[in-house]
Amino acid sequence: MNHLALITKTQTLIAAGDIVGAESALVELADAEGDAALMVVLEQLPPKDILAVIREYDNSKESVINLLVSPEQFARAVVIEKQYKDLTRTHLRGMINAIIFRDDADPLEFLNAIGDLDGGSEALADYFSDQWSRVEAFARTGTFDAMEDHGEMLSQTALLAVAYAKPVLQRDEVADGDWMQLAWILRYECPDLFIEMLMVLRAKASAHDAGREDEEDVEEDDGKVETGDTDRGKATPSARESDEESAI
C-alpha cells in the first residue's frame, strides 16, 4: 500500500468528519502490512489527526491506534485536546486512561512525555478537574478523603518537602485504571510533575470559585469547535489552530 496515499486518504476522511472511516483505513494497513507499517504512518500524521482518532475512545473495543501510538505522539495530541472545548473532559479522561493504562504501556513514559511539553501540566490539571478537592486531600494527607475541615493547603515548598514521603495507600489499593491510580503514580513517581499540575489545578479551581471562566472559553472566535459536533464526528479543530499547537 502506498503510505503517502493512505496518509492523504486518512487526513481527507478526518477533515470530512469520518473518524470511523479514517481509523478503519489505518487498521486495514496494520492488518495487511503489520504494526510496523502503521507506526511509520502514524509518525507522519500531524498530532491533530492522531488526536481526532484516539479521543473517540470506546471501551467496548480495542483500538490498534491506541495500542501503537508512542508517548511523544500521544503527548502532542493531549496538549491540543483543549481545542475541542469539551468542558466535561470526558474524551480527555477516556483517551488518557485507555492509552496510559494499556497492558503493554509504561505510564511513566507517557507522563514524562506530557510533562516535557508546554501545556502538559495544564492538560493533566484538566484531567483531574472534577476531583480537585480529593486530589488536594491526597497531596496533603496521602489519602483521597476530601478535606471536611478545609484545612490549609500545603505550599509548593511544603509539597516539595514531602514529595518522597512513604505512601499511605499502596499502589494496588488504587489500581482502578482511572484518576486515583494516575494521581498515585504522579505523586510518588513523578512528584515534580504532580506538584506542577497541582499548582495549575489550584489556579483553575480558584478562577472557578471566583466565577471567572478560562481565557480559552471567553474568546469570541478562537477557532475551537463545540463538543456537541465533535462527539458526533462532525468536526475537528481547524488545521491552522492545531498545526500551531502541534509545533510545541
C-alpha positions, 0 to 999 in steps of 0.5 A: 500500500502506498503510505503517502496515499493512505496518509492523504486518504486518512487526513481527507476522511478526518477533515470530512468528519469520518473518524470511523472511516479514517481509523478503519483505513489505518487498521486495514494497513496494520492488518495487511502490512503489520504494526510496523507499517502503521507506526511509520504512518502514524509518525507522519500524521500531524498530532491533530489527526492522531488526536481526532482518532484516539479521543473517540475512545470506546471501551467496548473495543480495542483500538490498534491506534491506541495500542501503537501510538508512542508517548511523544505522539500521544503527548502532542495530541493531549496538549491540543485536546483543549481545542475541542472545548469539551468542558466535561473532559470526558474524551480527555479522561477516556483517551488518557486512561485507555492509552496510559493504562494499556497492558503493554504501556509504561505510564511513566513514559507517557507522563514524562512525555506530557510533562516535557511539553508546554501545556502538559501540566495544564492538560493533566490539571484538566484531567483531574478537574472534577476531583480537585478537592480529593486530589488536594486531600491526597497531596496533603494527607496521602489519602483521597478523603476530601478535606471536611475541615478545609484545612490549609493547603500545603505550599509548593515548598511544603509539597516539595518537602514531602514529595518522597514521603512513604505512601499511605495507600499502596499502589494496588489499593488504587489500581482502578485504571482511572484518576486515583491510580494516575494521581498515585503514580504522579505523586510518588513517581513523578512528584515534580510533575504532580506538584506542577499540575497541582499548582495549575489545578489550584489556579483553575479551581480558584478562577472557578470559585471566583466565577471567572471562566478560562481565557480559552472559553471567553474568546469570541472566535478562537477557532475551537469547535463545540463538543456537541459536533465533535462527539458526533464526528462532525468536526475537528479543530481547524488545521491552522489552530492545531498545526500551531499547537502541534509545533510545541 
